[in-house]
Amino acid sequence: MTEHEVGERRKNGGLSDEQVDAIRGAILRSIYEDIGRSIVKKVLWALGAVLFALLAWAGYHGYTPPLK
Protein backbone atom coordinates (compact mmCIF):
# COMPACT_ATOMS: atom_id res chain seq x y z
CA MET A 1 0.00 0.00 0.00
CA THR A 2 1.38 3.40 -0.91
CA GLU A 3 1.56 6.30 1.50
CA HIS A 4 -1.20 8.07 -0.45
CA GLU A 5 -3.54 5.07 -0.15
CA VAL A 6 -2.87 4.82 3.60
CA GLY A 7 -3.61 8.52 4.03
CA GLU A 8 -6.85 8.28 2.05
CA ARG A 9 -7.99 5.23 4.03
CA ARG A 10 -7.15 6.92 7.33
CA LYS A 11 -8.89 10.10 6.18
CA ASN A 12 -12.34 8.54 5.84
CA GLY A 13 -11.82 5.46 8.02
CA GLY A 14 -12.86 3.12 5.25
CA LEU A 15 -16.51 4.27 5.52
CA SER A 16 -18.70 5.47 2.69
CA ASP A 17 -20.32 8.90 2.78
CA GLU A 18 -23.70 7.27 3.44
CA GLN A 19 -22.30 5.38 6.44
CA VAL A 20 -20.69 8.54 7.82
CA ASP A 21 -23.99 10.43 7.42
CA ALA A 22 -25.92 7.64 9.16
CA ILE A 23 -23.48 7.63 12.07
CA ARG A 24 -23.58 11.41 12.32
CA GLY A 25 -27.41 11.34 12.30
CA ALA A 26 -27.53 8.70 15.04
CA ILE A 27 -25.15 10.72 17.22
CA LEU A 28 -27.15 13.93 16.74
CA ARG A 29 -30.44 12.15 17.53
CA SER A 30 -28.91 10.78 20.73
CA ILE A 31 -27.66 14.22 21.76
CA TYR A 32 -31.03 15.86 21.07
CA GLU A 33 -32.84 13.12 23.04
CA ASP A 34 -30.51 13.63 26.02
CA ILE A 35 -31.03 17.40 25.93
CA GLY A 36 -34.81 16.98 25.68
CA ARG A 37 -34.87 14.50 28.55
CA SER A 38 -32.84 16.89 30.71
CA ILE A 39 -35.13 19.83 29.96
CA VAL A 40 -38.29 17.82 30.71
CA LYS A 41 -36.80 16.59 33.99
CA LYS A 42 -35.94 20.14 35.09
CA VAL A 43 -39.39 21.47 34.16
CA LEU A 44 -41.09 18.67 36.11
CA TRP A 45 -38.90 19.35 39.17
CA ALA A 46 -39.79 23.05 38.99
CA LEU A 47 -43.52 22.30 38.69
CA GLY A 48 -43.30 19.93 41.64
CA ALA A 49 -41.55 22.56 43.75
CA VAL A 50 -44.17 25.18 42.85
CA LEU A 51 -47.01 22.77 43.66
CA PHE A 52 -45.41 21.89 47.00
CA ALA A 53 -44.97 25.58 47.84
CA LEU A 54 -48.60 26.35 46.93
CA LEU A 55 -49.88 23.49 49.06
CA ALA A 56 -47.70 24.55 51.98
CA TRP A 57 -48.91 28.15 51.65
CA ALA A 58 -52.56 27.06 51.40
CA GLY A 59 -52.17 24.82 54.44
CA TYR A 60 -50.52 27.55 56.49
CA HIS A 61 -53.28 30.05 55.67
CA GLY A 62 -56.10 27.59 56.37
CA TYR A 63 -57.27 27.00 52.79
CA THR A 64 -56.95 23.25 53.11
CA PRO A 65 -58.65 21.02 55.67
CA PRO A 66 -56.44 19.81 58.51
CA LEU A 67 -54.95 16.32 58.23
CA LYS A 68 -56.34 13.78 60.68
Buried (B, 14 or more C-beta within 10 A) or exposed (E): EEEEEEEEEEEEEEEEEEEEEEEEEEEEEEEEEEEEEEEEEEEEEEEEEEEEEEEEEEEEEEEEEEEE
